[in-house]
Each structure stands twice: as C-alpha cells, then as structure tokens.
Amino acid sequence: MTPDKQNVEIHDVYIRHRTELCRYLINKVNVSNDEAQDIVQAAFARVIEMDFGDIKNPRALLYKTSYNIAIDQKRHNGVRQRHVQAAVDSDAKVVEELSPDRIHDGKRQLGIVVKTLWGMPKKRRSLLMMNRFDGLSYAEIARTVGLSETVVRKHVTKALVDCQKALQAQAGQNLK
C-alpha cells in the first residue's frame, strides 16, 4: 500500500470511528469529552506520521495509540498534581509558620540583635556585618581591613556569641 493510500485509509477510519473512539476513552480512561477529542486527534496525527509497511488494522492502531496517549496524559497529570499539592502544602506550612505570634517574636528578636549590634565595638560590628550580610569570607575581610584571618574570625565569633547571649537572656526573662 502506498503512503498516500495508507493515509487516506487511516483518515477514513478516523472519520468513521472518531465518536466511538472518544466514547471508548471516556469510559475506559475516564477523560472528559474535550480531552478525548484532543487525544484522538493527537493519535491520528501520530499514526499518520508513522513510517512502516502496510497497516493491517488501522482502527486497532488508532485505538491503541489513543489509549497510550490517554494513559501518558493521566500519568503526567498525576505527577503535575502531586507537584501542585506539594507546593500548596509548602505554602500552607509557610503561612502557618508566619502566625502573628511568630511574626511578633521575630520582630522582638530582631530588635534584640540590632540593639546588641549597636552596643558592641564598631570594629566587631563591622566585621560581623561584612561576614554575615555581605557574604565575605574571613580571608576576604582580612585582606580588606588589613587584619589577620585569625583576628577577624575571633571578632566575628565574639559578635555572634554576644548576639546569642542577648537572645538567651531575653528568652530567660520571658519565662519568668
């Protein structure tokens, strides 16, 4: 059979069995009528592009191709739905975590850290900010300010300890 004759035969099968094929997909794979029509059209396009000898049963080929496309779409939609649900769950967790009490506590803790930062020596505060806010390594800070890496590390560590102690002291006062 020539490719043109083969395509004409497949087209005739498509026209004759399109409605039946859609009903089959709706019942077998549980898709909507619109989805079934799209799947059947995609199957037809796929079959028409195939390059092989005489197709012995074009109707069966369209059915099998349509079924495979429908199953692939179901799997794809299932994966997409799981990703969407995971994103929704993640967003819900973030919203849950950002309760008014958590926001209030965060602002209070930030205030304590800011007050502690402004209460420490300027050099220590500056080195901590270069490390934590600007993202510079101890070596980069040491080169920039002309100190040894060890001195920079000690200042940053001391600044962090000061902030931690201030937060712990405030937490202890809140428990009383």
C-alpha positions in Angstrom: 0.0 0.0 0.0 1.4 3.4 -0.9 1.8 6.1 1.8 -0.9 8.2 0.3 -3.4 5.3 0.1 -2.4 4.3 3.7 -3.1 7.9 4.9 -6.4 8.0 3.2 -7.4 4.8 4.8 -6.3 5.9 8.2 -8.2 9.2 7.7 -11.4 7.3 6.7 -11.0 5.1 9.8 -10.5 8.3 11.9 -13.7 9.9 10.5 -15.8 6.7 10.8 -14.7 5.8 14.3 -13.8 9.1 15.9 -17.0 9.3 18.0 -16.8 5.6 19.0 -13.1 6.1 19.9 -13.9 9.2 22.1 -16.6 7.2 23.9 -14.1 4.4 24.5 -11.6 6.8 26.0 -14.3 8.5 28.2 -15.4 5.1 29.6 -12.1 3.3 29.7 -9.7 6.0 30.8 -12.2 8.4 32.5 -11.4 11.5 30.5 -13.7 14.4 29.5 -15.2 14.6 26.1 -12.9 17.5 25.2 -9.9 15.6 26.4 -11.0 12.5 24.4 -11.3 14.5 21.2 -7.9 16.0 21.7 -6.4 12.6 22.4 -8.0 11.1 19.3 -6.7 13.9 17.2 -3.2 13.6 18.6 -3.4 9.8 18.0 -4.4 10.4 14.4 -1.5 12.9 13.9 0.9 10.4 15.4 -0.3 7.5 13.3 -0.3 9.5 10.1 3.4 10.3 10.8 4.4 6.6 11.3 6.6 5.1 8.6 6.1 1.4 8.3 4.7 -1.2 5.9 1.0 -1.9 5.3 -1.1 -1.3 8.4 -3.2 -4.4 8.7 -5.7 -2.9 11.2 -5.7 0.9 11.2 -8.7 1.0 13.6 -6.8 -1.1 16.2 -3.8 1.1 15.7 -5.8 4.3 16.4 -7.4 2.7 19.4 -4.1 1.5 20.9 -2.3 4.8 20.1 -5.2 6.8 21.6 -5.2 4.6 24.7 -1.5 5.1 25.2 -1.7 8.8 24.8 -4.5 9.0 27.3 -2.6 6.9 29.9 0.6 9.1 29.3 -1.5 12.2 30.0 -3.0 10.7 33.1 0.4 9.9 34.4 1.7 13.3 33.5 -1.3 15.0 35.2 -0.8 12.8 38.3 2.8 14.0 38.6 1.8 17.6 38.0 -1.0 17.3 40.6 1.5 15.9 43.1 3.8 18.8 42.5 1.0 21.3 42.8 -0.2 19.7 46.0 3.4 19.7 47.4 3.6 23.4 46.6 0.2 24.1 48.2 1.3 22.1 51.3 4.6 24.0 51.4 2.8 27.4 51.1 0.3 26.4 53.8 3.2 25.5 56.1 4.8 28.8 55.5 1.6 30.6 56.2 1.1 28.5 59.3 4.7 29.3 60.4 4.1 33.0 59.9 1.4 33.3 62.5 1.0 36.7 64.3 2.8 35.3 67.4 5.8 34.1 65.3 6.0 37.5 63.5 5.9 39.3 66.8 8.6 37.1 68.3 10.7 37.5 65.2 10.5 41.3 65.4 11.3 41.2 69.1 14.3 39.0 68.5 15.5 41.2 65.6 15.2 44.2 67.9 17.4 42.5 70.5 20.0 41.6 67.8 20.0 45.2 66.4 20.4 46.6 69.9 23.3 44.2 70.6 25.0 45.0 67.4 24.9 48.7 68.1 26.2 48.1 71.6 29.3 46.3 70.5 32.6 47.9 69.4 32.4 49.3 65.9 35.2 47.1 64.5 33.5 43.9 65.8 30.1 45.0 64.4 31.7 45.9 61.1 33.5 42.6 60.7 30.3 40.6 61.6 28.3 42.6 59.0 30.9 42.1 56.3 30.8 38.3 57.0 27.1 37.7 57.5 25.5 40.5 55.5 28.0 41.0 52.7 28.9 37.3 52.5 32.7 37.8 52.6 34.9 35.1 53.9 37.3 35.6 56.8 40.2 35.7 54.3 38.5 38.4 52.2 37.7 40.5 55.2 41.2 40.2 56.5 42.6 41.4 53.2 40.1 44.3 53.0 40.7 45.7 56.5 44.4 44.7 57.0 43.9 42.2 59.9 44.9 38.6 60.1 42.3 36.0 59.3 42.5 34.7 62.9 41.7 38.1 64.4 38.8 38.5 62.0 37.4 35.0 63.0 37.7 35.9 66.7 35.9 39.2 66.3 33.1 37.6 64.3 32.8 34.7 66.7 32.7 37.1 69.7 30.0 39.2 68.0 27.9 36.0 67.3 28.3 34.9 70.9 27.2 38.3 72.1 24.0 38.2 70.0 23.3 34.6 71.1 23.7 35.6 74.8 21.4 38.6 74.4 18.7 36.4 72.8 19.1 33.8 75.5 18.9 36.4 78.3 15.7 37.9 76.8 14.2 34.4 76.4 15.1 33.7 80.1 13.3 37.0 81.1 10.2 36.0 79.2 10.0 32.7 81.1 9.9 34.4 84.5 
